[in-house]
């Protein structure tokens, strides 16, 4: 079975606590690792979670607050020490490319792999695409320009209905076309509809990362119908004023985003350092959107 | 009793391991904190070791390898969040001031304290001085320009011999002069030698931090007669070639530095990631210099 797995490396907010690391996650998509945000200490969490740095080729940075990017220089230096080859692409805004580019030029002079910056703009844009997956930016609303990231599987091939293809003697060389939805034409000219020869493809899973942001309608269309939504819930409802003034979300606002987006599952994270546990946050979010779970360092979720 | 205490926050080398953090230490001198080096994760170790960020006003960076400085942006950002006031002085070379200056300008725009860079040059120079302590650079030899740091207490006042000052009726207003070594003149003109009125002052403790370096005679004069020497011992003796090619030291070379400097005590650190424990390193160093201990995260040593 193809793998599409989320790994939570850090789900705290700016102020460090002994309980949480700053923001970072890794998507393991068919054993290729995609990192979202890279707070300080991320490389240690990679080690602790058994994630192989050599399989990491793309890092996506949501915005330039330290708790989302200060782990980059250490992570990249360690990848260089470990002799990673090929290319590492860092998807980041223009200012970030300049600042971290200067750091890498100085500290990673003997880097055995190429470091490429893909400059991302604010908005809903495709920033990465391969045969199986597309990554888009999500236009969030925070104190500084911030985007989330939508990971969406590309449409998959339909499943062959073996009994029927045997019956109609579909030749092997036609199978890929049939999997892609083509009808089959018999020698006598009769057309066999694809729907008789195949069963539905597996659904295309969508995962959205929305942190940091206050709730607005602007980003809802991009995350419509996601299977899994990671949404920040920095504060409980009693701290709504704090959330507003800092351009963050409360638990109820995170849950509201899940409802508006018609998400199937919600993961809340980016917890303020003021909470000694997150039970209250979970209760408040579940009261609005029952399919909610808490992020936690070390959590792995298999989307498929 | 005045405090002069060493706190080890990290004593690993460049490659991260689950056992060690990259280099950082804090000197607690009479409740003022002086940090030496600041690898990634240093701010977390400050928190774990109960060291108050508001009492940290000076950071000394030995050289620009990531495992000695990548914790700076996160540490300074957190100090800003916590509302530290006054001035933070970062003693660092010119390149470091430029690189980290750019980072602070971007990420710490609303910093409530002033960040000052004190540009340090290679050599044996006084870089900090107050009424009680002097800090000098130590000219080490590494792949990039590197200095160690010598922390030396200034001469202290002599202890009054109360019996004698009572006997000679030394007035209170003369006491500070007597403590500073002056003789006392009686009304009849007779001179009472200071040595009869006072006892020796407490000794002035010296601590030297030498990491990273290969062993050379160049830095020995600066660290002569130190009470405590922290010296890197990245490798065991069997890896002497590795040590030489990377401009690091072996255990025996660290011990040899302690002997040449006539140090009283040696702490070895900056352990290569290859060791699953440091027993071999300790044995090798002790075979040459018995007063050796291993650094370890969380270790506190009271020099007085």
Interface residues (C-beta under 8 A of the other chain):
Chain A: X14 X15 X16 X17 X18 X22 X40 X41 X43 X44 X47 X48 X64 X65 X66 X67 X70 X71 X73 X74 X77 X78 X81 X82 X95 X99 X102 X103 X106 X107
Chain B: X14 X15 X16 X17 X18 X22 X40 X41 X43 X44 X47 X48 X64 X65 X66 X67 X70 X71 X73 X74 X77 X78 X81 X82 X95 X99 X102 X103 X106 X107
